[in-house]
Every structure is written in structure tokens, then in C-alpha cells.
């Protein structure tokens, strides 16, 4: 986890009460701030998005098959 720097930006985020309570408990248990916990969660989510976009880019040149073609192919191979 990264500690908040002097360059950090402030933002107001509204959590459902149960989510806020869980965040506070998890942060206290891990001996980190709620801000650090939220920053790490957002960082992981953005990293996941980046990985997904890379996967799409890699598969971009693969041929596409529409639903009707897929059904016909499954029927041809005795799958349905």
C-alpha cells in the first residue's frame, strides 16, 4: 500500500453504511487508512481494465462468428 502523498487529491465518496463499516473495520485491522484501502482497490480495478483491454487487443484479429453461425456450427458437429 502507498501512503498518501502531499500531491494527493481530495474527493468525496459516498458509501452505503454497511460498506463504510466494512471498510473502516478492514482498514483498522490492516493498520492502514480507509483512503489507502480505497486507493488500492481502485488501482486494482484499473489494472484489471488495462489487462482486459490488452486481451481485446490481442484477440482483435480473430475471426468473429455471429450467433446464427455458431448455432449452425454446433448443429453440424452434432453438439445440439
Biopython code that builds the backbone (N, CA, C, O; Angstrom):
import numpy as np
from Bio.PDB.StructureBuilder import StructureBuilder

atoms = [
    (1, "UNK", "N", (0.833, -1.180, 0.000)),
    (1, "UNK", "CA", (0.000, 0.000, 0.000)),
    (1, "UNK", "C", (0.879, 1.247, 0.000)),
    (1, "UNK", "O", (1.958, 1.274, 0.593)),
    (2, "UNK", "N", (0.386, 2.272, -0.681)),
    (2, "UNK", "CA", (1.129, 3.519, -0.726)),
    (2, "UNK", "C", (0.518, 4.516, 0.248)),
    (2, "UNK", "O", (-0.702, 4.601, 0.385)),
    (3, "UNK", "N", (1.368, 5.256, 0.910)),
    (3, "UNK", "CA", (0.914, 6.282, 1.834)),
    (3, "UNK", "C", (0.555, 7.530, 1.032)),
    (3, "UNK", "O", (1.210, 7.851, 0.040)),
    (4, "UNK", "N", (-0.490, 8.230, 1.472)),
    (4, "UNK", "CA", (-0.941, 9.411, 0.775)),
    (4, "UNK", "C", (0.176, 10.465, 0.747)),
    (4, "UNK", "O", (0.766, 10.786, 1.779)),
    (5, "UNK", "N", (0.447, 10.983, -0.425)),
    (5, "UNK", "CA", (1.491, 11.995, -0.568)),
    (5, "UNK", "C", (0.886, 13.386, -0.485)),
    (5, "UNK", "O", (-0.334, 13.545, -0.433)),
    (6, "UNK", "N", (1.746, 14.384, -0.475)),
    (6, "UNK", "CA", (1.272, 15.768, -0.463)),
    (6, "UNK", "C", (0.636, 16.138, -1.790)),
    (6, "UNK", "O", (-0.028, 17.170, -1.889)),
    (7, "UNK", "N", (0.827, 15.308, -2.819)),
    (7, "UNK", "CA", (0.242, 15.564, -4.131)),
    (7, "UNK", "C", (-1.124, 14.899, -4.296)),
    (7, "UNK", "O", (-1.726, 14.987, -5.366)),
    (8, "UNK", "N", (-1.612, 14.244, -3.262)),
    (8, "UNK", "CA", (-2.903, 13.565, -3.336)),
    (8, "UNK", "C", (-4.037, 14.560, -3.543)),
    (8, "UNK", "O", (-3.965, 15.705, -3.098)),
    (9, "UNK", "N", (-5.075, 14.109, -4.219)),
    (9, "UNK", "CA", (-6.269, 14.931, -4.451)),
    (9, "UNK", "C", (-7.375, 14.458, -3.528)),
    (9, "UNK", "O", (-7.482, 13.269, -3.228)),
    (10, "UNK", "N", (-8.176, 15.372, -3.093)),
    (10, "UNK", "CA", (-9.270, 15.054, -2.189)),
    (10, "UNK", "C", (-10.557, 14.895, -2.996)),
    (10, "UNK", "O", (-10.801, 15.644, -3.942)),
    (11, "UNK", "N", (-11.379, 13.916, -2.615)),
    (11, "UNK", "CA", (-12.648, 13.687, -3.280)),
    (11, "UNK", "C", (-13.646, 13.173, -2.254)),
    (11, "UNK", "O", (-13.268, 12.482, -1.308)),
    (12, "UNK", "N", (-14.888, 13.500, -2.434)),
    (12, "UNK", "CA", (-15.933, 12.990, -1.550)),
    (12, "UNK", "C", (-16.568, 11.779, -2.217)),
    (12, "UNK", "O", (-17.017, 11.839, -3.362)),
    (13, "UNK", "N", (-16.595, 10.690, -1.479)),
    (13, "UNK", "CA", (-17.200, 9.455, -1.967)),
    (13, "UNK", "C", (-18.247, 9.026, -0.946)),
    (13, "UNK", "O", (-17.988, 9.026, 0.258)),
    (14, "UNK", "N", (-19.422, 8.665, -1.430)),
    (14, "UNK", "CA", (-20.494, 8.236, -0.546)),
    (14, "UNK", "C", (-20.617, 6.717, -0.606)),
    (14, "UNK", "O", (-20.783, 6.142, -1.682)),
    (15, "UNK", "N", (-20.535, 6.077, 0.552)),
    (15, "UNK", "CA", (-20.649, 4.624, 0.656)),
    (15, "UNK", "C", (-21.956, 4.252, 1.336)),
    (15, "UNK", "O", (-22.481, 5.000, 2.161)),
    (16, "UNK", "N", (-22.459, 3.108, 0.985)),
    (16, "UNK", "CA", (-23.581, 2.546, 1.733)),
    (16, "UNK", "C", (-23.074, 2.298, 3.152)),
    (16, "UNK", "O", (-21.909, 1.945, 3.333)),
    (17, "UNK", "N", (-23.927, 2.476, 4.162)),
    (17, "UNK", "CA", (-23.464, 2.344, 5.551)),
    (17, "UNK", "C", (-22.730, 1.027, 5.841)),
    (17, "UNK", "O", (-21.718, 1.018, 6.542)),
    (18, "UNK", "N", (-23.241, -0.071, 5.305)),
    (18, "UNK", "CA", (-22.609, -1.367, 5.568)),
    (18, "UNK", "C", (-21.226, -1.462, 4.926)),
    (18, "UNK", "O", (-20.296, -2.019, 5.509)),
    (19, "UNK", "N", (-21.104, -0.910, 3.721)),
    (19, "UNK", "CA", (-19.813, -0.905, 3.026)),
    (19, "UNK", "C", (-18.819, -0.033, 3.789)),
    (19, "UNK", "O", (-17.657, -0.404, 3.954)),
    (20, "UNK", "N", (-19.284, 1.125, 4.253)),
    (20, "UNK", "CA", (-18.415, 2.032, 5.006)),
    (20, "UNK", "C", (-17.925, 1.362, 6.295)),
    (20, "UNK", "O", (-16.752, 1.475, 6.652)),
    (21, "UNK", "N", (-18.810, 0.680, 6.974)),
    (21, "UNK", "CA", (-18.423, -0.013, 8.210)),
    (21, "UNK", "C", (-17.388, -1.093, 7.913)),
    (21, "UNK", "O", (-16.403, -1.232, 8.638)),
    (22, "UNK", "N", (-17.613, -1.858, 6.844)),
    (22, "UNK", "CA", (-16.661, -2.913, 6.472)),
    (22, "UNK", "C", (-15.302, -2.315, 6.111)),
    (22, "UNK", "O", (-14.266, -2.867, 6.482)),
    (23, "UNK", "N", (-15.298, -1.194, 5.393)),
    (23, "UNK", "CA", (-14.041, -0.523, 5.050)),
    (23, "UNK", "C", (-13.292, -0.069, 6.297)),
    (23, "UNK", "O", (-12.083, -0.271, 6.410)),
    (24, "UNK", "N", (-14.008, 0.540, 7.228)),
    (24, "UNK", "CA", (-13.367, 1.025, 8.455)),
    (24, "UNK", "C", (-12.783, -0.126, 9.257)),
    (24, "UNK", "O", (-11.675, -0.017, 9.782)),
    (25, "UNK", "N", (-13.514, -1.221, 9.356)),
    (25, "UNK", "CA", (-13.022, -2.378, 10.111)),
    (25, "UNK", "C", (-11.812, -2.991, 9.421)),
    (25, "UNK", "O", (-10.817, -3.312, 10.070)),
    (26, "UNK", "N", (-11.901, -3.155, 8.092)),
    (26, "UNK", "CA", (-10.771, -3.736, 7.360)),
    (26, "UNK", "C", (-9.537, -2.846, 7.468)),
    (26, "UNK", "O", (-8.429, -3.341, 7.675)),
    (27, "UNK", "N", (-9.725, -1.533, 7.328)),
    (27, "UNK", "CA", (-8.600, -0.598, 7.430)),
    (27, "UNK", "C", (-7.966, -0.670, 8.819)),
    (27, "UNK", "O", (-6.742, -0.698, 8.944)),
    (28, "UNK", "N", (-8.784, -0.699, 9.842)),
    (28, "UNK", "CA", (-8.257, -0.769, 11.208)),
    (28, "UNK", "C", (-7.517, -2.081, 11.443)),
    (28, "UNK", "O", (-6.454, -2.100, 12.063)),
    (29, "UNK", "N", (-8.078, -3.162, 10.950)),
    (29, "UNK", "CA", (-7.447, -4.477, 11.109)),
    (29, "UNK", "C", (-6.106, -4.540, 10.396)),
    (29, "UNK", "O", (-5.164, -5.158, 10.892)),
    (30, "UNK", "N", (-6.016, -3.896, 9.224)),
    (30, "UNK", "CA", (-4.786, -3.902, 8.427)),
    (30, "UNK", "C", (-3.832, -2.763, 8.817)),
    (30, "UNK", "O", (-2.737, -2.644, 8.267)),
    (31, "UNK", "N", (-4.263, -1.929, 9.774)),
    (31, "UNK", "CA", (-3.447, -0.792, 10.234)),
    (31, "UNK", "C", (-3.098, 0.160, 9.093)),
    (31, "UNK", "O", (-1.966, 0.629, 8.974)),
    (32, "UNK", "N", (-4.103, 0.433, 8.257)),
    (32, "UNK", "CA", (-3.950, 1.404, 7.166)),
    (32, "UNK", "C", (-5.163, 2.314, 7.171)),
    (32, "UNK", "O", (-6.149, 2.035, 7.855)),
    (33, "UNK", "N", (-5.100, 3.392, 6.419)),
    (33, "UNK", "CA", (-6.236, 4.311, 6.362)),
    (33, "UNK", "C", (-7.278, 3.803, 5.369)),
    (33, "UNK", "O", (-6.978, 3.001, 4.485)),
    (34, "UNK", "N", (-8.499, 4.284, 5.535)),
    (34, "UNK", "CA", (-9.557, 3.967, 4.578)),
    (34, "UNK", "C", (-9.147, 4.486, 3.198)),
    (34, "UNK", "O", (-9.396, 3.827, 2.189)),
    (35, "UNK", "N", (-8.524, 5.655, 3.152)),
    (35, "UNK", "CA", (-8.066, 6.211, 1.873)),
    (35, "UNK", "C", (-7.090, 5.274, 1.179)),
    (35, "UNK", "O", (-7.206, 5.034, -0.023)),
    (36, "UNK", "N", (-6.130, 4.742, 1.926)),
    (36, "UNK", "CA", (-5.169, 3.811, 1.324)),
    (36, "UNK", "C", (-5.863, 2.550, 0.827)),
    (36, "UNK", "O", (-5.535, 2.028, -0.239)),
    (37, "UNK", "N", (-6.813, 2.073, 1.600)),
    (37, "UNK", "CA", (-7.559, 0.878, 1.207)),
    (37, "UNK", "C", (-8.354, 1.126, -0.073)),
    (37, "UNK", "O", (-8.343, 0.294, -0.981)),
    (38, "UNK", "N", (-9.039, 2.258, -0.151)),
    (38, "UNK", "CA", (-9.832, 2.598, -1.337)),
    (38, "UNK", "C", (-8.918, 2.834, -2.540)),
    (38, "UNK", "O", (-9.221, 2.380, -3.644)),
    (39, "UNK", "N", (-7.805, 3.536, -2.337)),
    (39, "UNK", "CA", (-6.855, 3.765, -3.422)),
    (39, "UNK", "C", (-6.358, 2.443, -4.001)),
    (39, "UNK", "O", (-6.266, 2.296, -5.220)),
    (40, "UNK", "N", (-6.042, 1.491, -3.146)),
    (40, "UNK", "CA", (-5.549, 0.193, -3.624)),
    (40, "UNK", "C", (-6.636, -0.548, -4.396)),
    (40, "UNK", "O", (-6.349, -1.171, -5.419)),
    (41, "UNK", "N", (-7.878, -0.490, -3.922)),
    (41, "UNK", "CA", (-8.984, -1.155, -4.615)),
    (41, "UNK", "C", (-9.205, -0.542, -5.998)),
    (41, "UNK", "O", (-9.420, -1.263, -6.971)),
    (42, "UNK", "N", (-9.151, 0.774, -6.082)),
    (42, "UNK", "CA", (-9.323, 1.451, -7.376)),
    (42, "UNK", "C", (-8.153, 1.120, -8.292)),
    (42, "UNK", "O", (-8.343, 0.862, -9.480)),
    (43, "UNK", "N", (-6.944, 1.128, -7.741)),
    (43, "UNK", "CA", (-5.749, 0.789, -8.528)),
    (43, "UNK", "C", (-5.877, -0.623, -9.122)),
    (43, "UNK", "O", (-5.569, -0.835, -10.294)),
    (44, "UNK", "N", (-6.328, -1.575, -8.313)),
    (44, "UNK", "CA", (-6.506, -2.954, -8.800)),
    (44, "UNK", "C", (-7.586, -3.029, -9.877)),
    (44, "UNK", "O", (-7.441, -3.762, -10.856)),
    (45, "UNK", "N", (-8.661, -2.276, -9.698)),
    (45, "UNK", "CA", (-9.732, -2.255, -10.697)),
    (45, "UNK", "C", (-9.239, -1.688, -12.023)),
    (45, "UNK", "O", (-9.556, -2.223, -13.086)),
    (46, "UNK", "N", (-8.463, -0.604, -11.962)),
    (46, "UNK", "CA", (-7.921, -0.015, -13.182)),
    (46, "UNK", "C", (-6.923, -0.959, -13.856)),
    (46, "UNK", "O", (-6.868, -1.042, -15.083)),
    (47, "UNK", "N", (-6.148, -1.656, -13.058)),
    (47, "UNK", "CA", (-5.192, -2.626, -13.605)),
    (47, "UNK", "C", (-5.940, -3.749, -14.325)),
    (47, "UNK", "O", (-5.518, -4.203, -15.389)),
    (48, "UNK", "N", (-7.049, -4.192, -13.739)),
    (48, "UNK", "CA", (-7.886, -5.220, -14.367)),
    (48, "UNK", "C", (-8.413, -4.732, -15.714)),
    (48, "UNK", "O", (-8.400, -5.470, -16.699)),
    (49, "UNK", "N", (-8.877, -3.481, -15.748)),
    (49, "UNK", "CA", (-9.360, -2.898, -17.009)),
    (49, "UNK", "C", (-8.256, -2.894, -18.057)),
    (49, "UNK", "O", (-8.489, -3.222, -19.220)),
    (50, "UNK", "N", (-7.059, -2.521, -17.635)),
    (50, "UNK", "CA", (-5.930, -2.479, -18.564)),
    (50, "UNK", "C", (-5.637, -3.877, -19.115)),
    (50, "UNK", "O", (-5.366, -4.034, -20.305)),
    (51, "UNK", "N", (-5.693, -4.885, -18.250)),
    (51, "UNK", "CA", (-5.461, -6.260, -18.699)),
    (51, "UNK", "C", (-6.551, -6.711, -19.664)),
    (51, "UNK", "O", (-6.267, -7.386, -20.653)),
    (52, "UNK", "N", (-7.806, -6.339, -19.378)),
    (52, "UNK", "CA", (-8.914, -6.684, -20.279)),
    (52, "UNK", "C", (-8.729, -6.039, -21.649)),
    (52, "UNK", "O", (-8.923, -6.683, -22.680)),
    (53, "UNK", "N", (-8.355, -4.766, -21.648)),
    (53, "UNK", "CA", (-8.142, -4.074, -22.920)),
    (53, "UNK", "C", (-7.010, -4.712, -23.711)),
    (53, "UNK", "O", (-7.096, -4.814, -24.935)),
    (54, "UNK", "N", (-5.963, -5.138, -23.043)),
    (54, "UNK", "CA", (-4.846, -5.809, -23.712)),
    (54, "UNK", "C", (-5.322, -7.138, -24.318)),
    (54, "UNK", "O", (-4.934, -7.485, -25.434)),
    (55, "UNK", "N", (-6.152, -7.872, -23.590)),
    (55, "UNK", "CA", (-6.688, -9.133, -24.102)),
    (55, "UNK", "C", (-7.543, -8.894, -25.338)),
    (55, "UNK", "O", (-7.466, -9.658, -26.300)),
    (56, "UNK", "N", (-8.362, -7.834, -25.323)),
    (56, "UNK", "CA", (-9.167, -7.497, -26.504)),
    (56, "UNK", "C", (-8.269, -7.165, -27.685)),
    (56, "UNK", "O", (-8.533, -7.576, -28.815)),
    (57, "UNK", "N", (-7.204, -6.415, -27.414)),
    (57, "UNK", "CA", (-6.270, -6.033, -28.473)),
    (57, "UNK", "C", (-5.614, -7.272, -29.092)),
    (57, "UNK", "O", (-5.464, -7.354, -30.311)),
    (58, "UNK", "N", (-5.232, -8.219, -28.262)),
    (58, "UNK", "CA", (-4.583, -9.445, -28.741)),
    (58, "UNK", "C", (-5.545, -10.246, -29.616)),
    (58, "UNK", "O", (-5.136, -10.820, -30.625)),
    (59, "UNK", "N", (-6.827, -10.287, -29.229)),
    (59, "UNK", "CA", (-7.812, -11.100, -29.946)),
    (59, "UNK", "C", (-8.524, -10.346, -31.055)),
    (59, "UNK", "O", (-9.403, -10.895, -31.719)),
    (60, "UNK", "N", (-8.146, -9.080, -31.262)),
    (60, "UNK", "CA", (-8.811, -8.215, -32.238)),
    (60, "UNK", "C", (-8.845, -8.810, -33.644)),
    (60, "UNK", "O", (-9.827, -8.631, -34.365)),
    (61, "UNK", "N", (-7.804, -9.503, -34.033)),
    (61, "UNK", "CA", (-7.722, -10.022, -35.395)),
    (61, "UNK", "C", (-8.374, -11.403, -35.551)),
    (61, "UNK", "O", (-8.410, -11.949, -36.654)),
    (62, "UNK", "N", (-8.884, -11.962, -34.462)),
    (62, "UNK", "CA", (-9.560, -13.258, -34.567)),
    (62, "UNK", "C", (-10.870, -13.103, -35.338)),
    (62, "UNK", "O", (-11.550, -12.083, -35.226)),
    (63, "UNK", "N", (-11.215, -14.123, -36.117)),
    (63, "UNK", "CA", (-12.485, -14.030, -36.852)),
    (63, "UNK", "C", (-13.667, -14.036, -35.885)),
    (63, "UNK", "O", (-13.613, -14.658, -34.824)),
    (64, "UNK", "N", (-14.727, -13.342, -36.263)),
    (64, "UNK", "CA", (-15.928, -13.320, -35.431)),
    (64, "UNK", "C", (-16.951, -14.289, -35.995)),
    (64, "UNK", "O", (-16.934, -14.615, -37.182)),
    (65, "UNK", "N", (-17.821, -14.735, -35.142)),
    (65, "UNK", "CA", (-18.855, -15.687, -35.512)),
    (65, "UNK", "C", (-20.143, -15.179, -34.891)),
    (65, "UNK", "O", (-20.224, -15.033, -33.671)),
    (66, "UNK", "N", (-21.164, -14.903, -35.720)),
    (66, "UNK", "CA", (-22.406, -14.426, -35.129)),
    (66, "UNK", "C", (-23.174, -15.601, -34.531)),
    (66, "UNK", "O", (-22.816, -16.760, -34.739)),
    (67, "UNK", "N", (-24.213, -15.296, -33.801)),
    (67, "UNK", "CA", (-24.959, -16.311, -33.062)),
    (67, "UNK", "C", (-25.540, -17.382, -33.986)),
    (67, "UNK", "O", (-25.463, -18.572, -33.678)),
    (68, "UNK", "N", (-26.117, -16.971, -35.110)),
    (68, "UNK", "CA", (-26.707, -17.929, -36.051)),
    (68, "UNK", "C", (-25.639, -18.879, -36.602)),
    (68, "UNK", "O", (-25.857, -20.086, -36.700)),
    (69, "UNK", "N", (-24.483, -18.314, -36.959)),
    (69, "UNK", "CA", (-23.378, -19.146, -37.457)),
    (69, "UNK", "C", (-22.906, -20.125, -36.385)),
    (69, "UNK", "O", (-22.594, -21.277, -36.685)),
    (70, "UNK", "N", (-22.855, -19.669, -35.152)),
    (70, "UNK", "CA", (-22.445, -20.536, -34.049)),
    (70, "UNK", "C", (-23.418, -21.700, -33.889)),
    (70, "UNK", "O", (-23.000, -22.848, -33.736)),
    (71, "UNK", "N", (-24.718, -21.400, -33.924)),
    (71, "UNK", "CA", (-25.722, -22.462, -33.804)),
    (71, "UNK", "C", (-25.607, -23.469, -34.946)),
    (71, "UNK", "O", (-25.685, -24.677, -34.724)),
    (72, "UNK", "N", (-25.420, -22.968, -36.168)),
    (72, "UNK", "CA", (-25.270, -23.859, -37.319)),
    (72, "UNK", "C", (-24.029, -24.738, -37.175)),
    (72, "UNK", "O", (-24.064, -25.925, -37.499)),
    (73, "UNK", "N", (-22.935, -24.155, -36.690)),
    (73, "UNK", "CA", (-21.711, -24.926, -36.497)),
    (73, "UNK", "C", (-21.897, -25.997, -35.421)),
    (73, "UNK", "O", (-21.434, -27.125, -35.586)),
    (74, "UNK", "N", (-22.570, -25.654, -34.321)),
    (74, "UNK", "CA", (-22.843, -26.634, -33.287)),
    (74, "UNK", "C", (-23.706, -27.775, -33.804)),
    (74, "UNK", "O", (-23.473, -28.939, -33.479)),
    (75, "UNK", "N", (-24.722, -27.427, -34.626)),
    (75, "UNK", "CA", (-25.608, -28.450, -35.191)),
    (75, "UNK", "C", (-24.829, -29.341, -36.160)),
    (75, "UNK", "O", (-25.011, -30.558, -36.163)),
    (76, "UNK", "N", (-23.968, -28.745, -36.976)),
    (76, "UNK", "CA", (-23.150, -29.518, -37.939)),
    (76, "UNK", "C", (-22.272, -30.524, -37.220)),
    (76, "UNK", "O", (-22.063, -31.630, -37.718)),
    (77, "UNK", "N", (-21.755, -30.156, -36.058)),
    (77, "UNK", "CA", (-20.865, -31.055, -35.316)),
    (77, "UNK", "C", (-21.606, -31.920, -34.293)),
    (77, "UNK", "O", (-20.984, -32.566, -33.450)),
    (78, "UNK", "N", (-22.945, -31.926, -34.374)),
    (78, "UNK", "CA", (-23.739, -32.795, -33.512)),
    (78, "UNK", "C", (-23.757, -32.379, -32.061)),
    (78, "UNK", "O", (-24.022, -33.212, -31.195)),
    (79, "UNK", "N", (-23.490, -31.139, -31.766)),
    (79, "UNK", "CA", (-23.470, -30.665, -30.373)),
    (79, "UNK", "C", (-24.862, -30.270, -29.900)),
    (79, "UNK", "O", (-25.144, -30.273, -28.702)),
    (80, "UNK", "N", (-25.742, -29.925, -30.860)),
    (80, "UNK", "CA", (-27.139, -29.620, -30.499)),
    (80, "UNK", "C", (-28.068, -30.293, -31.477)),
    (80, "UNK", "O", (-29.287, -30.168, -31.358)),
]
sb = StructureBuilder()
sb.init_structure("model")
sb.init_model(0)
sb.init_chain("A")
sb.init_seg("    ")
for serial, (resi, resn, name, xyz) in enumerate(atoms, 1):
    if name == "N":
        sb.init_residue(resn, " ", resi, " ")
    sb.init_atom(name, np.array(xyz, "f"), 0.0, 1.0, " ", f" {name:<3s}", serial, name[0])
structure = sb.get_structure()
